[in-house]
Amino acid sequence: MKKRIWYSLYDKVYKRSNLKQAFDQVKYNQGAPGVDKVTIDVYEQDLEHHLEVLQQQLKDKTYRAKPVRREWIEKDNGKWRPLGIPTVEDRVVQTALCQVLEPIFEGDFLSVSYGFRPGISAHMALDKVTEHLQAGYYYVMDADLQSYFDTIPHDKLEQQIRKRVTDGSVIQLIYQFLCAGVMEGDHYQETRQGAPQGGVISPLIANIYLHQLDELMVARGHRIVRFADDFIILCKSQKGAERVRRNVTRFLEEDLGLTVNQEKTKVVYAWEEPFTFLGYEFIRTIRRIDPKKVKKFKERVKAITRKNQTVDIQTLIQEQLNPYLRGWANYFRYGSVKSSFREWDSWVRRRLRMVQLRSWRHVKSLHRLLRKKGWREENLRGIRMFAWRSSKSPMVHAALDNEFFHKLGLVNLVTVYDERYL
């Protein structure tokens, strides 16, 4: 069946209702300001005027995208990846553009693609990996694309977009965002290829371009699971997996103009050797959390519950710790993790006990609470309120027991894990 080609879409992008809906989505997602330092709140203060001017600029084709603000995010391996932060107004336009383009390309995307698609989640991708492993596909090609977002060739990308959308105004608007450049401090850098990570439109562009890989793998009957630029291909034999690795590498580099990281791209026999995908580690059909993610989790909790702070512990829990614990547990509860969650719950409470001791400063506050719990005066002892080992003291455990933290509303990892079955 011949697919429809869209010749006229631009007026739908700058339609007022589309721009308003786009701003609402940008506001919902929040995010930092771009190079113009205009925040979402400031932009919203005169929203109707801003949208009116923006609509006219788009209609007259006088709108110009601003460079993205460069920030660097540390990766699990200690390296850093660039993040480009567009201005609020550019995010509005990118969102408006995505709202028009996404339904068109969604009709083409295959079920093997799971990244940044409506109604599809990373957990679905993880479940599909488990399904393939259970079916005996233990030879896994674990692929790694080097700086994928930064190296997408603009000319080849345009060819893929034009298969479905030939509206020159829409394509030129996309090019504005691709070629807007990057500001790092006072230094401007051109962007002649790639799509900046952090841009609203970048995930859609990533899926449009790698859709070619999905089509090739499905046509050849291979089991591929892809989440944006992160993908694995599962095979039943070592020979087959090695052949796939060679063919896929050749296709990605020669046909798509991308770079495959040869050191990180390998074939793993999952019955004997673990591999990681989307933050989880797989071995046989067992799914557990990638040790690098565990390390990062503990570092984050330690930063929130650092010992040298004097705070109201309930405020600390509700405003800083709980949002992180809940989000982390919701993502990583889909694996063999319950015993680990139980262990980390205990560790988090100990961290909080130490924070409370530090905040009290004097042992009399601890004794006061113990008296309320019925402790006799002769059983009260002095302890060092700033010593880490004091957080395991029987007196501290009795005063700051599990029920104490439950009343403060502390998120319990095991409870979040159990909620998946409700």
C-alpha distance (Angstrom), angle and dihedral (degrees) to the residues before:
residue distance angle dihedral
M1 . . .
K2 3.81 . .
K3 3.78 113.2 .
R4 3.78 120.8 -128.0
I5 3.78 117.1 -105.2
W6 3.81 116.4 -146.5
Y7 3.79 114.1 -138.9
S8 3.81 100.7 170.3
L9 3.80 121.1 38.4
Y10 3.78 106.8 122.8
D11 3.81 96.2 95.5
K12 3.80 89.1 57.1
V13 3.82 90.0 56.9
Y14 3.82 95.6 57.1
K15 3.79 95.4 38.0
R16 3.82 106.5 131.4
S17 3.81 95.2 -126.0
N18 3.80 89.8 51.0
L19 3.81 92.1 51.5
K20 3.82 91.6 48.2
Q21 3.79 91.5 49.6
A22 3.79 88.8 48.0
F23 3.81 92.0 53.4
D24 3.81 90.9 49.6
Q25 3.80 88.7 54.6
V26 3.81 92.4 47.7
K27 3.80 89.7 50.1
Y28 3.79 91.1 49.3
N29 3.81 91.8 51.4
Q30 3.82 91.7 45.7
G31 3.80 115.6 -167.1
A32 3.79 139.8 162.7
P33 3.82 125.5 -66.6
G34 3.80 121.3 -96.4
V35 3.80 131.6 -130.7
D36 3.82 92.3 -54.9
K37 3.84 90.4 57.5
V38 3.82 91.3 -133.5
T39 3.80 110.7 147.6
I40 3.79 126.5 -149.4
D41 3.82 90.5 -108.9
V42 3.79 92.6 52.6
Y43 3.81 92.1 47.4
E44 3.80 90.6 49.8
Q45 3.82 93.8 53.2
D46 3.81 89.8 76.5
L47 3.80 97.4 20.0
E48 3.80 99.7 146.3
H49 3.79 91.9 52.5
H50 3.80 92.6 45.8
L51 3.79 92.9 50.0
E52 3.79 91.6 46.3
V53 3.81 92.0 53.0
L54 3.80 91.5 43.1
Q55 3.79 92.4 50.6
Q56 3.80 91.4 51.4
Q57 3.81 92.2 47.9
L58 3.79 91.0 51.9
K59 3.78 91.7 46.0
D60 3.82 92.2 49.2
K61 3.81 90.8 40.8
T62 3.80 91.3 -125.2
Y63 3.81 93.0 119.5
R64 3.80 113.3 116.5
A65 3.79 124.4 -168.7
K66 3.79 115.6 -129.1
P67 3.82 124.2 -132.4
V68 3.78 116.0 -89.8
R69 3.78 120.6 -111.2
R70 3.79 111.2 -114.1
E71 3.79 119.6 -131.1
W72 3.80 127.7 167.8
I73 3.81 123.3 -132.7
E74 3.80 121.1 -162.0
K75 3.81 114.4 -123.7
D76 3.80 126.5 -145.0
N77 3.81 91.0 -101.2
G78 3.81 92.2 57.4
K79 3.80 94.3 -103.9
W80 3.78 123.8 116.2
R81 3.79 130.6 -120.8
P82 3.81 125.0 -159.0
L83 3.78 120.6 -113.4
G84 3.79 121.3 -164.8
I85 3.81 116.7 -151.6
P86 3.84 113.8 -160.9
T87 3.80 122.1 -155.3
V88 3.80 117.4 -92.2
E89 3.81 90.9 -106.9
D90 3.80 92.3 50.2
R91 3.80 88.8 50.3
V92 3.80 88.9 53.2
V93 3.81 91.5 52.8
Q94 3.81 93.1 44.4
T95 3.80 90.1 50.5
A96 3.81 91.2 48.2
L97 3.79 88.5 50.6
C98 3.81 92.4 48.7
Q99 3.81 91.2 49.9
V100 3.79 88.6 59.7
L101 3.81 99.3 39.2
E102 3.78 102.4 37.8
P103 3.84 97.4 70.0
I104 3.80 89.9 51.4
F105 3.79 96.3 52.6
E106 3.81 93.9 36.2
G107 3.79 86.4 69.3
D108 3.81 88.5 61.6
F109 3.80 102.4 40.7
L110 3.79 116.5 103.2
S111 3.79 129.0 -128.2
V112 3.83 90.9 -109.0
S113 3.82 89.7 70.8
Y114 3.82 114.1 83.8
G115 3.79 107.2 160.3
F116 3.81 122.9 111.1
R117 3.77 95.7 -18.8
P118 3.83 125.7 138.0
G119 3.79 113.4 -98.4
I120 3.82 92.6 5.5
S121 3.80 125.0 103.7
A122 3.77 141.0 -170.4
H123 3.81 88.6 -111.9
M124 3.81 89.2 62.7
A125 3.80 88.6 55.0
L126 3.81 90.7 49.2
D127 3.80 91.1 49.9
K128 3.81 90.0 51.3
V129 3.81 90.4 52.9
T130 3.80 89.7 52.0
E131 3.79 89.8 48.4
H132 3.82 91.7 54.0
L133 3.81 91.8 46.8
Q134 3.80 91.0 51.1
A135 3.82 88.2 52.1
G136 3.80 90.0 58.0
Y137 3.81 101.9 -97.6
Y138 3.80 95.3 137.6
Y139 3.80 100.2 148.2
V140 3.78 104.3 87.8
M141 3.77 126.7 -169.5
D142 3.78 102.1 -149.9
A143 3.81 104.8 -161.6
D144 3.79 131.0 -162.6
L145 3.79 125.0 -168.0
Q146 3.78 113.4 -156.9
S147 3.82 112.1 -126.5
Y148 3.80 91.4 -25.4
F149 3.81 98.7 175.8
D150 3.79 91.6 47.4
T151 3.82 95.5 49.8
I152 3.83 106.4 45.8
P153 3.84 105.1 130.6
H154 3.80 108.5 -123.4
D155 3.82 95.4 -147.2
K156 3.81 93.9 51.9
L157 3.81 90.3 44.4
E158 3.80 90.6 53.5
Q159 3.80 89.9 53.4
Q160 3.80 89.7 57.4
I161 3.80 93.9 46.6
R162 3.81 91.7 49.2
K163 3.79 90.6 58.4
R164 3.80 85.9 75.8
V165 3.82 107.6 11.4
T166 3.80 123.4 41.4
D167 3.82 98.8 164.7
G168 3.82 101.2 130.3
S169 3.81 93.2 -154.8
V170 3.81 91.5 55.9
I171 3.80 92.0 47.3
Q172 3.80 91.5 48.7
L173 3.81 89.7 51.3
I174 3.80 89.8 52.5
Y175 3.80 89.0 50.0
Q176 3.79 90.1 53.5
F177 3.78 90.4 62.0
L178 3.80 93.6 42.4
C179 3.81 92.6 50.2
A180 3.82 100.1 34.5
G181 3.79 91.6 107.6
V182 3.78 133.0 -139.5
M183 3.80 131.7 -85.3
E184 3.78 116.4 -154.1
G185 3.77 106.2 178.3
D186 3.81 104.5 -49.2
H187 3.80 93.9 -25.5
Y188 3.82 119.8 103.5
Q189 3.80 120.7 -155.1
E190 3.79 126.3 -171.2
T191 3.81 120.0 -127.9
R192 3.80 109.3 -146.2
Q193 3.77 93.8 162.9
G194 3.79 138.7 19.8
A195 3.79 134.7 33.6
P196 3.82 119.1 -94.2
Q197 3.80 114.3 -109.4
G198 3.78 106.7 -120.5
G199 3.79 96.1 41.2
V200 3.80 115.7 123.4
I201 3.79 92.0 -130.7
S202 3.82 96.5 45.5
P203 3.85 97.4 85.7
L204 3.81 91.1 52.5
I205 3.80 90.6 48.4
A206 3.81 90.2 49.0
N207 3.80 91.0 53.8
I208 3.81 93.9 45.0
Y209 3.79 91.8 53.6
L210 3.82 98.3 43.5
H211 3.81 91.5 44.4
Q212 3.81 84.0 90.3
L213 3.80 89.7 63.7
D214 3.80 91.2 48.9
E215 3.80 91.4 52.2
L216 3.80 93.1 49.1
M217 3.80 94.4 48.4
V218 3.81 94.8 45.7
A219 3.82 91.3 46.8
R220 3.81 88.9 54.6
G221 3.78 92.8 46.9
H222 3.81 97.2 -113.1
R223 3.82 123.8 151.2
I224 3.79 103.8 -121.9
V225 3.81 125.5 169.3
R226 3.80 113.8 -170.1
F227 3.79 132.4 -176.5
A228 3.83 106.5 -177.0
D229 3.83 104.3 -62.5
D230 3.81 94.1 -15.4
F231 3.80 111.4 90.7
I232 3.79 143.5 151.2
I233 3.81 131.5 -164.5
L234 3.81 118.8 -149.7
C235 3.81 122.7 -151.6
K236 3.80 137.9 175.6
S237 3.80 97.7 -129.5
Q238 3.79 139.2 41.2
K239 3.79 91.1 -129.0
G240 3.79 92.5 51.6
A241 3.80 92.5 47.8
E242 3.81 92.7 50.4
R243 3.80 90.6 49.2
V244 3.80 90.4 50.5
R245 3.80 90.7 49.2
R246 3.82 91.7 54.2
N247 3.80 94.3 44.9
V248 3.80 95.1 45.1
T249 3.79 92.2 47.3
R250 3.79 90.6 51.2
F251 3.82 92.1 48.1
L252 3.80 94.7 47.7
E253 3.78 95.0 47.1
E254 3.81 102.7 35.3
D255 3.80 101.7 32.6
L256 3.80 102.6 28.8
G257 3.80 99.0 31.0
L258 3.81 93.9 -128.9
T259 3.79 130.0 134.6
V260 3.81 122.3 -118.5
N261 3.80 115.5 -152.5
Q262 3.79 99.3 -128.2
E263 3.81 94.1 -167.6
K264 3.80 93.3 56.7
T265 3.81 98.9 34.7
K266 3.79 107.6 87.5
V267 3.77 146.2 140.7
V268 3.80 115.1 -107.0
Y269 3.80 127.0 -166.5
A270 3.78 97.4 -140.8
W271 3.80 94.2 -162.3
E272 3.81 88.9 70.2
E273 3.80 107.5 14.6
P274 3.82 128.0 47.8
F275 3.79 124.1 -127.7
T276 3.79 129.7 -168.1
F277 3.78 129.2 -131.3
L278 3.80 129.1 170.2
G279 3.80 93.3 -12.2
Y280 3.80 96.2 -48.5
E281 3.79 129.7 104.8
F282 3.80 117.5 -139.2
I283 3.80 126.0 -159.0
R284 3.81 117.0 168.8
T285 3.81 101.2 -37.6
I286 3.80 94.5 -35.2
R287 3.79 117.4 112.4
R288 3.78 121.1 -160.5
I289 3.79 137.3 155.2
D290 3.79 119.2 -74.7
P291 3.85 106.6 -107.4
K292 3.81 89.0 -130.4
K293 3.80 89.2 59.7
V294 3.81 90.6 49.3
K295 3.79 90.2 52.4
K296 3.79 90.9 49.7
F297 3.82 90.4 48.2
K298 3.79 92.3 54.1
E299 3.78 92.7 46.0
R300 3.80 90.5 52.8
V301 3.80 93.9 47.7
K302 3.81 90.2 47.8
A303 3.80 89.8 52.4
I304 3.81 92.1 51.2
T305 3.82 93.6 44.4
R306 3.79 97.5 38.9
K307 3.77 111.0 162.7
N308 3.81 99.1 -131.3
Q309 3.82 96.9 70.3
T310 3.77 134.0 96.9
V311 3.80 109.3 -149.3
D312 3.77 145.6 142.5
I313 3.79 98.9 -93.6
Q314 3.82 95.3 -148.6
T315 3.80 90.7 54.8
L316 3.80 90.0 47.9
I317 3.80 90.9 51.7
Q318 3.80 97.5 44.7
E319 3.81 99.9 40.6
Q320 3.79 104.1 33.7
L321 3.78 115.5 11.2
N322 3.80 103.7 38.8
P323 3.82 97.7 53.3
Y324 3.79 90.2 52.1
L325 3.82 95.7 44.1
R326 3.80 93.2 47.3
G327 3.79 94.9 48.4
W328 3.79 93.5 44.7
A329 3.80 94.3 46.5
N330 3.80 93.2 46.2
Y331 3.79 89.9 57.6
F332 3.80 99.3 40.1
R333 3.81 100.2 39.9
Y334 3.82 92.3 90.6
G335 3.78 98.6 87.4
S336 3.79 145.5 49.8
V337 3.80 91.7 -56.2
K338 3.80 110.6 115.9
S339 3.81 96.3 102.8
S340 3.81 90.2 46.1
F341 3.81 90.8 48.6
R342 3.82 89.3 52.4
E343 3.81 90.8 51.5
W344 3.81 92.9 47.7
D345 3.81 92.2 47.7
S346 3.80 88.2 59.0
W347 3.80 91.2 46.6
V348 3.83 92.6 50.2
R349 3.81 91.1 51.3
R350 3.80 90.1 50.8
R351 3.80 89.9 51.9
L352 3.81 89.3 51.9
R353 3.80 92.4 48.0
M354 3.78 88.5 56.6
V355 3.82 90.9 49.8
Q356 3.81 90.4 50.9
L357 3.79 93.0 49.4
R358 3.78 90.2 50.9
S359 3.80 91.4 47.8
W360 3.81 92.1 50.0
R361 3.82 90.5 49.0
H362 3.82 92.5 -176.4
V363 3.80 126.2 68.1
K364 3.82 91.2 -135.3
S365 3.84 89.3 77.6
L366 3.80 89.7 56.3
H367 3.81 91.1 46.6
R368 3.80 91.0 49.8
L369 3.79 91.3 56.6
L370 3.80 92.2 45.9
R371 3.81 91.1 52.6
K372 3.80 88.8 55.1
K373 3.80 87.3 54.0
G374 3.81 90.8 54.1
W375 3.78 102.4 -98.2
R376 3.80 116.2 154.5
E377 3.78 121.1 -122.9
E378 3.81 93.8 -118.1
N379 3.83 90.5 58.8
L380 3.79 94.9 56.2
R381 3.79 116.0 101.5
G382 3.75 136.4 -177.2
I383 3.81 119.0 -107.1
R384 3.79 135.7 179.2
M385 3.78 104.1 -95.8
F386 3.82 94.2 -158.6
A387 3.81 99.0 46.5
W388 3.83 118.6 105.3
R389 3.81 91.8 -142.9
S390 3.83 89.5 59.2
S391 3.81 88.7 70.3
K392 3.84 86.9 73.0
S393 3.79 93.9 51.2
P394 3.84 114.3 126.6
M395 3.80 88.9 -128.3
V396 3.80 92.0 54.4
H397 3.81 91.8 46.4
A398 3.79 90.6 50.4
A399 3.81 93.5 48.7
L400 3.81 96.5 40.3
D401 3.78 99.6 34.6
N402 3.80 127.4 158.9
E403 3.79 91.1 -89.0
F404 3.82 89.4 56.5
F405 3.81 90.9 58.5
H406 3.78 92.0 41.6
K407 3.82 89.8 58.1
L408 3.80 89.4 50.2
G409 3.82 88.4 56.0
L410 3.81 97.5 -115.3
V411 3.81 110.8 176.4
N412 3.79 110.6 -113.8
L413 3.81 113.9 -147.0
V414 3.81 94.0 -151.8
T415 3.80 90.5 52.2
V416 3.81 90.0 52.7
Y417 3.81 88.7 49.0
D418 3.82 91.8 51.5
E419 3.81 91.3 49.0
R420 3.81 90.2 69.9
Y421 3.81 87.9 73.1
L422 3.82 95.9 49.9
